């Protein structure tokens, strides 16, 4: 969908995707789903709970929220914290939020959140690696703050001390540990929960999480997300139901041309842990509806961490 009068420009040379191992800090890539240019800040290992993979012995179990489901074993999978090229943000804004990473603000307002634009979480298979001779191939306000060019290295972009310090200071709030995935009627839902920290409010503790959700249409039929239905169970014993139109004010269409949509949202509990699960209601072109399961996931707090996230302050 090239604008009139625009010509294609060479941004680099594709490299063979890694079937094994992981990409290093400084690896340039194109996102295989959303198509943006990006660069890897750092990798880490997550536990992927994939409900589409049949277990050798399928057992029914009831979790703490009373949600019947298959027993799912987590397997290790590589994910990456990445920077998105600012030039590409306007082109993906209809399909993916470019402010997917949020922090609790460092002051007394327990509901204050701030976002760092152009940060994303990317699965290993989303990365199409490429190389470039450009010393500043990615336009992002943090690129030169976090990375520097070193032609003797492969890839030739290495972490500055500021990136190492930022990663070390914020890793409990940046590095995901669990990823949950389930497919219903060819719509795959991936959920990544993150603990954000605890705030004291009106003599009680409020625990905050963000969760990143990707919806993918694995079929050629066009469908549209119409409603969300959440159930939120808190360890304090409360069970909350949340219904609403669409997600984040949008009712995205998933088509063969644009099969995926990604967004983030937040939840707070007055307990240190809980569970969430639910359904998304989709509409087909003929007006019929169907419900897609949101895989149940736990909200766990990092009880050992006393210091709130510090964002970009060193």
Secondary structure, DSSP 4 states (H G I P E B T S, - for coil): -PPTT-------EE-PPPSSS-PPTT-EEEETTT--EEEEEEEEEEEEEETTSPPSS--EEE-TT--EEE----EEEEEEEEEEPHHHHHHHTTTB-SB--EEE-SSS-TT-EEE-TTEEEEEGGGEEEEE-S-TT-S--TTHHHHEEE-TTSSSSEEE-HHHHHHHHHHHHHHS--EEEEEEETTEEEEEEEEEEEEEEETTEEEEEEEEEEEEEE-SSS-EEEEEEEEEEEETTS-EEEEEEESBTTB--EE-SSS-EEEEEEEEEESSSEEEEEEEEEEEETTS-EEEEEEEEEEEE--TT--SPP-TT--
